[in-house]
Amino acid sequence: MLYLCAIVALDLGAIAVLGASTAFRWQDALTFGALMACGAVCIEASRRLGMPAGVSRDLLSAWWLPVALLLPPLYALFAPIVLQVLLQVRVRATVLHRRVFSSAAIGLAGCTASVAFHQVVEDPWSLSRGSGPPILSAVAAAVLFALLNIGLIAVAAHTADPDITWREVLWDRESVLLDVVELCLGVTVAILCGLNLALLILALPPVVLLQRSLLHAQLQAAARTDAKTGLLNAAAWQREADTEIVRARRTGDSLALLIIDIDHFKRVNDAHGHLVGDQVLVGVASTLRGQLRDYDVVGRFGGEEFVVLLPGADNVEARQVAERLRTHVSLMAIPVDDSLVRVTVSTGVALMNVHGDDLIDLLAAADLALYRAKELGRDRVCVPAVQSPPPRSLPHEPAS
């Protein structure tokens, strides 16, 4: 919270200093208003799609990046405030301090990029002439803007959750691709503004379409994801698991399935409350994801139960993976007041062509092994010795 307050205070200080030294010009105000109007149209055009929790990327940089390039740095501090207020009021009301911090972080990044660009290019409107140096300087300023914004947000994310790795908050191939698209759009819109403000009418439809496409893709991803843990939900996991099993059956590859259950999870909820229980679920999910391969299929099956499909894993490898997961979860600690909450997990393992050849049979066998692990004292891994009895039914939705 101290870091967030410092960034907001720095943003307000920059507004005060630049506000006192920036001369008002009607052309600047008109350009700022036109770009903010385009941003507002983008927000309104995408509003019906909604923006639930977990959907966080947009293309609004296409509008506030030209503000940073073409106008005095003061305007770069105000641009994200305007659009973040619209997002809060018109799309989704989220925790206010997050909106405030986002506005401050984007504003400071944009202001810094603006100062750097104006130091190199005396006349920012020369972008419209198409000469190389101003355009290269604009690209460099856009990259600086992106790096500063990512860095400020990454520090906030790492401060809020020290267990998260820097790579997780800084590097993501999809995010880098989206950043490149945003920067290209921002520089292109800035050049069009320099030619004629009326050309924004031509730039607006493709940006709106890209914005809606991006939000739609994120909404589809959110529909497959368990809201609490970020893992696949039960229905999405079942679809992906079925696909992997069909592939393994066709190629003759080995495959293993794990059902992982948090031991005595109800005691955690009863002793510390459901918020701490949710933190435990998130911690276990993060541990599982961090110890598995990219192509392993991991999901939340319901309540405190998780499922993992291990393509290509035989009996030995499946046991090794299950033991590694069990060990890492037991080392996990959730800070609560002056104490630490620790949990263990029990795991049932089932093997393709040994305990079944379809998802229902494998789930039933792993469930039987999980029940055996709990009977033997929990915090252990078990594999059924014989094929499982008739399976239990699959849940359609994860438990809340």
N, C-alpha and C positions, 0 to 999 in steps of 0.2 A: 504493500500500500504506500510505503514511503517513496518507492520508485515512481509509482503512478502520479503521486502528488508533485514530485519534482519535475516530471515531464510536463504536467499541466501548468505548473508555475512558470516554467521556462517558456512555454508557449504564450502565456498571458504577458510575460515580460517582453517577449519579442513583439507582440502586438502593440504594447504601449510604446516601445522605443521606435518602431517603424511607423506607427501611427502619427507620431509627433514630427517625423522627418519626411514623410511622403506627401508630395503635392497632389492635390486632387485634379484629375483631368477627366472631362466628359467622355473622351474616347475610351479611356481605360475602364470607366464605369459601365459603358455600353458593352464593351467586349466581355467584361466579367458577368454582366447580367445575361448576355446571350449564351455564354457557356453554362452558367448555372441553370438557365431555362432548359437547355438541352439535357443536362443531368436530371432535372426534375421530370422531363418527358420520359426518359429512360426508366426512372423509378416508377412512374405511374403506369407505363406500358407493361412493366413486369410485376406490378402489385398483385394482380389476380393469381399469379403463380404462388405467391407467398414466399416467405423466407424463414422456415422453421429453424430451430437450433441445429447446428451442425452444417448449415448452408451459409458459408461465410465469404465466398468469392464473388466479385462482380467486376464490371468493366468501367466503373466510375472514374478511374484514372484517365480515361479518354477525355474527360472534361476538366479535371483539376490540374493535370499536367500541362496543358496549354496555358492555363492561368499562370503557372510558375514560369513558363518560358517567355510569354509575351508581355506580362504585366509586372509592375513593381512587386518585390517580395511580400509586401503587406497583404496583397490579394491572395497569395498562396496560403497564408495563414487562415484566411476567412473561408476559402472555398470548401474545405472538408466540413467546416461547421455547418454551412448551409445544407449540404447534401446529407450529412449525418442526422440533422434535425428532421429532414424529410423522411429519411428511413425510419427514424424512431416514431414519427407521427403517422406516416402513411402505410408503412409496410409491417414492421414488427417492433413492438415496444420491448426492449431488452433491458438488462441491468444498466442504469444510467451511467455509472462510473466507467463502464466499458465503452459506451459511446463517446464520453468525454475524452477518455484516453486515446481512442482511435482518432478522434478529430485532432488532438494535440500532436500525436505521433506523425500523422500524415501531414499536418500543417508544418511542423518543424522540418520534416524531410523535404517537403516542397519548397519551403523558404530557403533552406540551405542550397538546394539545387538551383533555385532562382538566382540567389546571390552569385553562385559560381558561374552560371551562364551569363549573367549581365556583366560580370567582370571580364569575360572573354569576348563577348559580342556586344559592341556598343549600341547597335540598333537591332533589337530583337526582331523587328518586322522585316529585316533582311532575309529571314527564313524563306519568305515567299518568292525571292528571286532565284532560288534553286541552286545557289552557289555552294560548293562543297564545305568550306570551313564552318559556316554557321550551322549547317545541318549536322555535321559531325559533332560540333559542340553541343547541339541540342540532344543528340543521342547520348553523349557522355553525361550530360546533366540528367537525362532520364534514368540512366543506369545508376547514377549517384542517388537519385530520389528513391529508386527501388531498393538499393542496398541499405540506405539509412532507415527506410520504413520497415524493412524486414528485420534489421538489427534491433530497432527499438521495440518492436513487438516480440521478438524472440527473447530479449532480456526479460520482458514482462512475463512471458509464458514460463520461462525457466525459474523466475523468482517465485511465481505462484506454485510451481511443481518442480522442486529441485531434482526429483527422481527422473524426470524426462531428460533425454540426452540432447545435446546441442544439435546433433545431426537431425533429430526428429523435428526440431523447431526451425532449423535453418535450411535443410536440404530436402527437397521433394521434387521429383522429376516433373510431375504434373503442375506443381506450383510455379516452377521455373518457366515452363512453357507458357503458362497463363501470364506470367510477368512480362515475358517477351512480347506476347500479343498486346498487352496493355500499353507497353512502351511504344510499340509501332503505331498503335492507334493514336496515342497521345501526340506523338511527333507529327503524324499525318494531319490530325485535326488542327494543330498549331500552324502548319503550313497553309492549310485552307483558310484559316482565320486571317492570316497575313495577306492572302490574295483578296478575299472579300468575305465579310461576315455572313453574307447571304448564302455562301456555299455550305454553311453549317446545316442548311436544310437538306442538302444532298448527303452529308455525312451522317445525319441522324438515323435514317432508316436502317442502314447496315449495322450500326452500333447497337440499335435497339434489338435487332434480330440476333446478333451475337450474344447480347446480354440475356435474352430470353432462352437461347439455346444453352448457355452456360448454366443458368439457374435450373432449367429442366433436367440437365444431366446430374446436377447436384441433388435435386429432389429425388431422382431415380435411385441414386446411390444411398440417400438417406432412408428410402423405403426398404432397402435391403439390410439396414444396419440396426443393431440393438442400441437404443438411445442411451442407455446407461454405460455400456462398456465399449461401444464403438466396434464390436465384433459383428459378424454376420448374425442376423436373427435366425430363429429356428427354421422358418420357411425357406429363406435364402440359402442357409447352410444345407438343407436337405436337397435343394435343386443342384447345388454344386457337387455335393457328395454323390448324388445319383450319376452325374456326368462322369466323375472320376471312376466310379465303380464300373460303369459300362466300358470305359476306356481300358481299365485294368483287365476286365473279362475278355475284351477283344485281343489285347496284346499279350495276355498271360503274365503280366507283371504282378508282383506282390503288392499288398496293400494292407494297412492296419487302421483300426478305429479305436479311439480312446474316449471313454466317458469319465469326466473328472468332476468330482463333487467336493465342495468345501465342507470340511468336518465341523459339526456343531455350529453351523452358521446362525441358527436361531439364537444361540446364546449370545453371539455378538450383537444382534439386533436388540435382544432383551436387556443386555447390560449397558450398551453404549448408544442405542438408538439407531433408527434406520439410515440416517445420514452417514454415520460411521460405517454401517453395513454396505452402503453404496460405495464408499471409498474402498472398502475391502474388495468388492466386486471389480471396481476399476483397476485396483492394484493387481489382482489375480489375472485379469484380462491382459493387462500390459505385460506382465511377466510371461504369460503364455505366448503372446505375440512376439516378444523379444527373443524367445528361445526356439522359435520354429522357423522353418524355411519359408521363403516367399510363396512357394506353391503348395504348402500345407494348408488345409482348409479348416479354419478354427471358427467356432461360433458359440453363442450362448444358447443353451438348449432350454432354459427355463429355470427361474429361481436362482439357486446357487450352483447349477449344473452347467458344465461346458462340454463341448464335443470337439474332437480333433480327428481329421482324416489325414493319414500319412501315406501318400502315394509312393510306391516303390519300397516301402519298409517291410522287412521280414520280422520274424519273432524276436531275434536278438536286437535289431535296431529299434523296434517298437518298445521293448522293455527299457532300453537305454534312454530313449527320448522321454518315456513316462517317468523314469526315475529322475532324470534331469529336471523335468518340470516340477516334480514333487519336491525336490531339494531346493530349488530356487524359490518356490512359493513359501516353503518353511522359513526361509531366510528373510522374507519380506516383512516389513514392520510398518504399521500405520500409526502415526503419532496422534494421540488423543489426550488432551490436557497435559498432565505430567507423566503419562505412561505410554506404552507402545502396545498396539494390538497385533498379535501374531496369529496366523491360522495355518492349518495343514490341509492337505487334500488326500482323498482316496481315489484310486483310478482303476477302472476296469478296461482290459485290453481285449480286442477281438481281431482275428486274422482272416483275411480273404481266403476262401477255399479250404479253411480249416474249421472255422466256426460258422460259415455260411458264405453264400455267393451273391447275396443282395443286401441292400441297406437294412431292411427289416430284420433279417437274420443276424447281421453284424451288431446292430443296436441291442437286440435281445441278448446276444452272447456277452457283449461288453457290460450290459446292465447286470447280468448274472454275476460276472466277475466283480463288478463294483459292490454288489451286495455282499459277496464273500469277503472283500477287503474290509468292509465295515464290521462284519462279524468277527474278524480276526483282530480288531483293535484300532482300525482306521490308520491314516498316515502311511499307506502302503499301496503297492501295485499288485494286482492279481490278474491272471489269465485263466479262463475257464478250461478245465481239462476235457470236457465233453461238449458236444454241440448243444446249443441252448434249447429250452422248451419254447412253446408258442410265444411269439413276441408281444410286447406291450404296444399299444397304439401310439402313433406319433402325435405330439402336440402340434396344433396349427399355429399357435402364437406363443412367444416366450412369456413366462410368468412375470408379473410386475413386481 
